[in-house]
């Protein structure tokens, strides 16, 4: 979750089919109850809508009942819903220890290991992407049984409004020093350089990226996978908190963005109000559609690591009524047809025919992901390690933004919450 913007899907994606004989030899009509929270114009929203059509064509008499859900809605209510009888057959859910791992540990998800092997999903996913599919008995990702299937990947990047850089005579940065120099120039011209959202995931992701620029894989494994002790007062976290606080003082980030939500920050960038946004590939397809200016994207300069992983995962609730249909739907989203569509609409497919990706910006997106993946640079998200940590990060980072908490106290608060939630060895 990180995570995807809390998009509420429009009714345009509500699809149903009628009539015909039921699947699996039954004469009774069946329904596949599906929840997901991708925006209708996003690459994933477009691809999953096509997958619904494909599914219905292959399953005469089965209708897909798609229900509108928001990211935050599913995030907060999933344990309660999945403990009831009113569960979907398949739903998109956030990956990581604190979310999918917690549900798996509680016994609320179906073990997909046999299906993953039988249908070849395990062969289609690279090791870095596959990490978030599997959870052990403690709900820790990376090993154990399959409880989810990511069928796209995601990562964070720096988005540049090239027209604003040109307007103010500032060169697009290629190094970290050039990035800070460019931000200084924008501030001098009365422009706040970074779009930001303190009320949701965006601010904490800026801070985590700063820490990652001073970290390595073993640091990430300690933090995310508990392979050693995490010290929030180490050099990487201290640099991140101090630098973020310094950026606020310098005006790179507006203190007014403390209560801003991710959607508002993304829209402000689309409207050309900020020259730079650091966020995820989940915005990419939307920017291609809605941004009416020349723009570019690049990996965070001066860091081998950045936030990213396999995308949110399809999970099948333990109490789902039509599990075989759910498995068939997952299989369709993993097909070359749907994966190629996803890639050409601005998503990052995990099982596409790369020669079928023809859109230039989409090719750039996928090429940068391959560069990141090739150097083992996917470092997951800051809120993943422990249950409830997302809310802690939001509230504590807001305090850092308002100045009501200094970097040292901020890091101590994170340490306390992390230690309280992390599993003991």
Buried (B, 14 or more C-beta within 10 A) or exposed (E): BBBBBBBBBEEEBBBEBEEEBBBEEEEEBBBBBBBBBBBBBBBBBBBBBBBBEBBBEEBEBBBBBBEBBBBBBBBEEBEEBBBEEEBBBBBBBBBBBBBBBBBBBEEBBBBBBEBBEEBEBBEBBBEBBBBBBBBBEBBBBBEBBBBBBBBBBBBBBBBBBEBBBEBBEBEBBEEBEBBBEBBBBBBEEEBBBBBBBBBBBBBBBBBBBBBBBBBEEEBBBBBBBBEEEBBBEBEBBBBBBBBBBEBBEEBBBBBEBBEBBBBBBBBBBBEBBBBBBBBBBBBBBBBBEBBEEEBBBBBBBEBBBBBBBBBBBBBBBBBBBBBBBBBBBBBBBBBEBBBBBBBBBBBBBBBBEEEBBEBEBBBBBBEBBBEBBEEEBBBBBBBBBBBEBBEBBBBBBBBBBEEEBBBEBBBBBBBEBBEEBBEEE
